[in-house]
């Protein structure tokens, strides 16, 4: 007797056969056991969490290449199946970092990682300057609060407290911290006020809390925030406050009780000599690309990213477990195993399909969609011949038969194709029209290629060491692969390919300035890391589009603020208000242009 899953599977077989009857290409069903074995292998301890730049990622790359070679799929990379590109994997402290405290005739050489520690996004520089105290380092116009008011910090070293005044929570109407507590915000604000360096102090500690220095590399940020930034222990800062006749605790208590700035200049006898030397670590990683030739040079892309977090980094959602392997079984061994299984199934159709199929496995996704950005920047097949891109990211944890499919509005034929396929199949599908999300298909939407994004949803193991293979729902994932295969065959055999459609999103989403502050409407090019923010696209009907901004523009100034990177842009947006008309400067084909953008509400 068939169980309910088998009955539903039989229904899918029936509808799939009906859909492709005209092409005579039968569905060859995904094998759940083979699929799960691939997930197990990719999430095994010797893969080390497939961190970008790790030996584990190289092992995963070789596994994928070996599989494509066994299937006799053609090379589609630059070096065989591989397309190399460079990524920033982190930073490390060089040996000559110093912080020397000069107080009158005395000199104290602080110990790295015991008394002080730089932040990984700090500038590398020699700085010698006097000290000023700038409270929490916040300029919060919405709360009528500014630690820098009437305080000259130009060419000085600013000392600031961690977090923010306790009154901000009450004024903001919630009990969480605002953006002014974020370390990057403090650094950018100090830099914009002309400071040479910023020194962070923990200040008041909770019951049982230790005065710990932030672990180097544990806080995300740009490669270089444009100012020297470090942290010192409370005991070190206490001496500075005493030299000014004050107490660190009393000054902080006064700030919190009044929610009014209490900034001041330390005595002239006190200054710091800093030598900060940080080396950015880079690695060459590879996209892995294979080609199934069809009867024309048009092609359908089936892709997934194969990198993950390695042993955890600032993106880990289990910070206490950084250092442990984050296996990434669902994110995204599940999607990678899906591409391999579809390659196995479709390899039998070599030369028979109307269109070719390009199988793509991306590295660098966890660092900001870098692999897909590298490919669309230097494609190994003509972009104009790509008829659609299918992306699978986290397809292994299907629960209650619910599946999410994004990008449905980007292709003219997508909705009727999917609706027909859904008539008698078991999944409860939630569609979304737009093609922008935090995965690799976003890079293709920016190039006007229709996309479909298959996703089984977030869960409590996301970006944690607990994202392990035994939690994968292999039968349902294999069933979903049958549906993806069906869709891919339809796209590869249809008389007319889908045309790209611009989706005007009614609800602005994250991406236009990282989702903070008023709505701007640009899509950043995540491959651009400094010297401005390059737009890979501009959303239709957005403030940016209305002002005449276009894909390829590089934002270098927002109002009176210079924009060096995406963090600067985010900070500038946060400090703006809905309805503001902001003069922005962009470089278009290397030529400066100034435009006025009226910011709108983010809904």
N, C-alpha and C positions, 0 to 999 in steps of 0.2 A: 504493500500500500504506500502510495506517495505521501510524503509529509507536505506541509503547507509551503515550505521553501521550494521543494521540488516542483510542486504545481505551479508556483509563480515563475520558476525558472522555465518551465515548459511553455508558459504563456509568452515569456520574452522571446523564446526560440521561434514561436509562431509568428509574432509580430515582426521580428527581425527578418525572418524569411520573406514575409510579404513586402517589407520595405525594400529589399535588394533583389527582388525577383527579376527585375529588368536587367540586372548586371550579371546574374548567375554566379556571384561570388558568395559562397556559404559562410556563415559564422562558424569559426573554430573556437570553441569555448576555452576561456582561461582556466588554468589548472590551479585550484586553491593551494594544493600541497606544494607545487613548484613555486608558486608565488610566495608562500610563507617561508619556504627555504631561502629564497633570495633576501627577504626581509631579515631573517635570522643572520645570514651571512653579513649583510651590510651593517647590521646593528651589533655585531659580535665585538668582544673586547679588543681584538687585534685591529679593528678599524678605528679605535681611539676616538670615537665620536665624530670622525670625518671632518675634523676642523680644518679650515682653509690653511694651507701651508704645512699640514701635518703629514707624517708618513702614512697615517690611516687613510687620509684622503687619496694619496697616491695608490694605496692598495685597492681602494674602491674604484679608482679610475682604471686600473689594470684589469680588475674583474669585469667591468663594463666592456672594455675594449676586447677582452678575450671572448666574451659572449657574442659580440658583433662579428668577430672574425669567424667563430664557429658557425654562425648563421650565413656566412658568405655575403654579408652586407658590404657595400662599397664604402671606401673612405669618404668622409665629408668634412674633415678638418683641414688644418694647415700642415701639420705633421702627422700624416696618416689620419687616425680618428680624432686626434687632439687639436684643439685650438688654444694656444697658450695666451695668457694675459697676466698682468702684474696686479697684486692686491696688497694693501696695507694690513698686516695681521696683528699689529700691536706696537708696543714700544718697550724699551728697557732703559734703566738708568746706567749711564756710564760711570766710570770709577771716580771721577773728579768733581762730584757734586758737593758743594760746600755752602754752609750758612754760618756766618760769623757775626756775633752780636758785639757791637762796640758801644760801651756805655761809659762815657768819660774816659778815664785812663785804663779801664778794664776791657778785656777782650775774651769772649767765650766762643769756642769752636763747637758748634752743635754736631751731634752724631746723626748721620743719615739713617732713617728708618727707626731710630730710637727717640730722637728729639724732634726731627722734622722729616718730611717727605714731600718731594714735588709731585704734582699731578701729571699724568701721562700726556695730557694735552697742553701742558705749559710750553711757552717758548723756551728755547735754549739761549741763554744770554748771561753776561756779567752785569749785575746791577748793584750800585752802591748809592744809598739814598736814606734820608730821614724817614721817620714813621709818623703816620697819622691814623687815628681810629675813626672808622666810618660805620659804627654800629653794626647792622646786619648787611651792609652793602647794598641796600635796597633803594630804588627810586620808584615809588608806587604812587603814581598820580591819582589812581582811582581811590586811594585811601588818604590822599592829601598828606603823603609822607615821603620824605627824601633825606636819607642819611648824608647826602652830599651837599645839601643846601648850606650856603655860606662857608663851605669848606674847600680850601685850595689843596688839591691833591696832585696837581700837575708835577710830573717828574718825581713823585714821592712813592713810598711803599705804603699801601693801604692795609690796615689790619681790620678784619671783619669777623663777626660771629657766624657760626653755622645756623641754619634754619632761618627764622624770621620772627618779628615781634608777635607775641601771643595774641595781641588784639586783631591781627589780620584775619584770623579765623572767624571771629565774631562779626567783623565788618563785611566779610565776604559771604556771610550767611551759611557757611558750612564749617565743619570741624577739621577739614584736611588742610594741608599746606598748599600755598599758592605757588605760582611760578617763581616768585621772588626768593624762594628758599633754595632753588636749584643752583648748583655750583657754577654751571656754565653761565647762568644769568648774572651771578655775582662777578664773574671774571669779565664778561663783556661790558657790564656796567662800569666797572673800575677802569677798563681800557678806554671806554668812550669818554670818561671824565679826565683822561690824561695821565693816569697813574702808570708807573713803571713796573710795579709788581703788586701782587695781592697775597696776603698771608691769612689763612683761615685758622680759626680757633674754635674748638668744640664748645667751650663755655659751659654753662650749667648742665650737669649730668643727672640722669634719673636714678632712682634707688637701685643700687647694685650695679650701675653702669660704670664701666671703666673709661678712662680717657685714652681711647685708642686712635692711632693714626690710620687714615684711610689706606687700604692696601693699594699699592701702585698698580694702575691698570684696571681697577675695579669700577671706575666711573667712566661712562662713555663721553666722548667729546670729539671735536675735530682733530686733525693731525696737529694743528697749532692754533690755539685760540687767540694768539696775538698779544699775549702778556705773560710774564712770568707768574706762576701760581704755585704755592706750596702751603703745607699745613704744619703748624707747630703744636706741641703739647701745651696744655693749660699752664703747667708749672713754668714753662719758659715765658709765656705771655704774662703771667702774674708778676714777674719781675719788671716787665716793661710798665705795667700799670702802677706798680709801687713807685717807680721812678717819677711818675707824674702825680704822685700823691693820691692815687685812686686805687680802688679794688675792682678787679674784673667782675666778681660776683655782684657787688653793689651797682656797678654801671649797668650790668645786664638786667638786674632786678628793676632798676629805674626805667630802662627802656620798655620792659614788658608791662610794668604797672601803668605807664602813661601813654604808651604807643606814640611817643614823641621822640625825635632824634636826640641823641646825646653824644654827638661827635666832638672830637677835640684833637689838638696837635700834641704829640709827645715832646718832651724836652729836646732841645737842640743837641744835647750831649748824646742822645740815643740814635744810632743808625745801624743799618744792616749792610753787610757785604755778601752778595749772593753770586754763586757760580752754579748755574743750572745747565746740565748737559744731558740731553735725552736723545736717544737714537731710535728713529722709527724703524720697525722691522717690516720687511716686505718679502713676498714670496711670489714665485710664478706658479700658477695653477692652470688647469686645463678644463675647458668644456670638452665633452666627448660626443662626437657627431657621426652618425652613420646614415647611409643613403640606400633606400630601396627604389631602384629605378622603375619607372612606369613607362607609359607610351608617349609622354610629353615631358617638357622641362618645367611645367607647372607642378607644384608640390604642396602637400599638407604636412604641417609640423606637429609632431607628438613629443612633448617635452616634460621634464621635471628636474628639479635641482637635487643633487646628490650630496652636497655638503651639509654640515650641521655645526654644532658649537664646540666640538672637541671635548675638552675638560671644563667647559663653561667659561664664560666671560661676563662682561657687563650686561649681556642679554639674558643670562641665566635667570630663571624665575625661582631658583633655589640657591640664593647667594651663599648660604651657609655650607653648601655642598660644591662650591667652585673648587676645582681640582679633581673631582670625581668625573669619570666618563659620562657624558651626556649622549646616550646611544642613538637618539633620534630615530626610533623605529617607525613612528608615524610621520615625523618631520625630518627627512622626507624619504626614508628608506621605502616607505609604502608607495610613494609616487614613482621612485626610481625602479623598484621591482615591477611596477605596473608597465613602465616603458619597456623593460626587458621582456616581459611576458607578451606584450603586444608585438614587439619585434619578432619574437619566436613564432607567433601565430601568423603574422602578415608576411614573413619572409617567404612563405610558400607561394605568394602571389607575384614573385619577381617578374617584371616585364609584362604583366597581364593587366594591371590597373591603368585607367586612363591617365592618372596623375601619379607622380612619384611621392614617396613619403620620406621625410627627413626626421630621424630620431635624434633628439637633443637631450643631453644630460649636462646641466649647468653647475659649475662651481661658483663660489662668491655670492650666492643668493643671500646668505645670512649676514653678509657684510653690506648689503644694500642693493640687491639685484644686479650685482656687478657682472656676472657671467652673461646674462641675457643682454645687458647693456653693451658688453664688449662685442657680442655677436652682431647685434643690429648696427653697431658702429662700423664693423668690418665683416660683413656677412660673407660666408663661404659659398653661398648660392645667391643668385640675384633676388633681392627683396621683392621686386615687382612680380616675380613668378610665384610668390607665396600666397596661396588662396585662403589659408586659415591656420591658426595656431591653437592646438589643444594643450592645455597645461594641467597637470595633476600634482597637487601639493596637499599632503595629508588626506589620503583617501582610505586609510586603514582602520578607522575607528567608527565605522557606520553604526549608528544606534537608532533603534526603532525605525529602521529602513529609511531614514531621512538623509537626503543628499542635497548639497547646494551646488547650483550651476550658475556661474557668473558670466558676463559678457554676451548674454543672449541678444541684446539689442545691437551689438556691433556688426552682425552679419545679416544680410537681408533674408537669408533662407533659414536661419537658425531656429526661430521659434516654431514654424510649422514642422520642421524636421524633428525637433525634440518632442513636440506635442504628439505627433503621430507615433513616435517610438514609446511614448509614455502610456499610451491608451490601455495596454493590458499588462504592464510590467509593475513590479511591486514597490518601487521606490516612491516615497513621498518627496517630491522635488520642490525645492524653493528656488525660484529663478530670480536673478537680478539682471537688469539690462546693461548697466555700466561695465566697462572693462578694466577699471582702475582698482587695484587692490595691492596688498603687500606680498606680491609674488611675481614671478618672471613674466607672465603674460602682459603685465603693464608696459614692458619695454616694447612689445609688438603693437599694442594699441597706439602708442605714440608714433609709430611708423604707418598707421592707417591699415593695419592688417587685422581682419576679424579674429576674435579670440573666444574660446570657451574655456572656462575655469572650473574644474571638478574638485570638490572639497567636501570632506565629511564632518567638519566642524571642530571647534576648539574643545579642549578637555583639561582636567586638572593636572595632567602630566606634561603639558606643553612646556618645552624648554627646561625640562628637569631631568635628572638622572633616572627618574621613574618611567620615562617614555621607552618602554621595553617591548620586545617582540611578542611576548605571550599575551599581550593585550590587544593584538591585531585581530580583527574580525575577518579572517581570510576568505570564508565562503561569500560574504557580502561584497568584499573588495573584488573578488574574482567576477562576481555577478555584475558589478559596476564596470569592470573592464570589458565585459561583453557589450555593454551599452556604448562604451567609448569606442570599441572596435566598430560597432554598427555605425556610429556617427562618422568615424574616420572613413569607412568604406563609402558612405553616401557622399562625403565631400570629395573623395578620390575618383568617383565614377559619375557624379552629376554632370549633366550636359552643360549647365551654366554654374560657375562657381558663385559663392556669395559675394555680394559687393559690400564694401565697408560702409557702415553707417555711423555717423556721429551721434553719440548719446548725450543729450543735454540733461544732466542730472538735476532733478528738482531739489534734492537735498545735498548741498555741498558736503563733500567728504574730506577726510584727511588727505593731504598731499599738496594742497595749495598753501605752502608755508607750514608744512608738517602738522596741520590740523589745529593750530593754536591761534587765538585771537580772532579778529574779523576775517571774513572770507576774501581771499585774493584770487585763487583759481588757477594757479600754475602747477605744473607737474615737474618736479626737479629731475635733472639728469644725475642719477646717483653715481655715475662714473666720474663726475666733476667733483673734485675734493677741495679746491682752493681757488683763489682769484675770482670770486664771484659765484653766483648760482646760475648755472645754465638750465634753461627750460627745455625739457624733452617734448613738452606739449603744453597747450593752454586750453583749459576747459571752455567749451562754447557757452556763450551768454554769461560768462563770469566777469567780474570787474577787470581782470587782466585782459580778457578778450575785448571788452568794450573799449579799453584804452588803446587797443591796437598792438598789444604785445603778441609775439609769435613764438612758435617752437624755434629753438636755436638762439634766441636772445639770451644774453648773459647779464643778469642783474648785478650791478656794482654799487648802487647807492639807493637807499630808501629814505626819502626825506633828507634829514641832515646826517644820517648814519651810513658809514661805509659798510658794504656787505662783502665780507671775505669768503663766507661759506654758508651752508644751510642753517647753522646754529645762529649766525648773525641775523639772517632773514627771519627765523622763528622769533628771536628776541625782539626785533623791530616790530613784527606783527603784534606780538603780545602787548607792546606798549602803545598800540594804536587803538582807535575807537571806531565803531561802526559809524559810517557817514563821513569819516575823515577823507579829505582829498589829498593824496600824497604824491609829491613829485618824485618819480623814480627815474634813475638813469640806467640804461642798458647799453651793451655793446651788440650791435647787429652787423655781422660780417666785419667785425673789427672797428666799426665806426660808432661813436657815442650818439645816443638818442635820448631825449628826455620826454617823458609822457606823464600825464596826470591820471591817477587811478583813484576812483571813489570806492572805498571799502564798504562791503555789505555785511549783513548779519549771517553768521554761520548757523544753519538750521539743522 
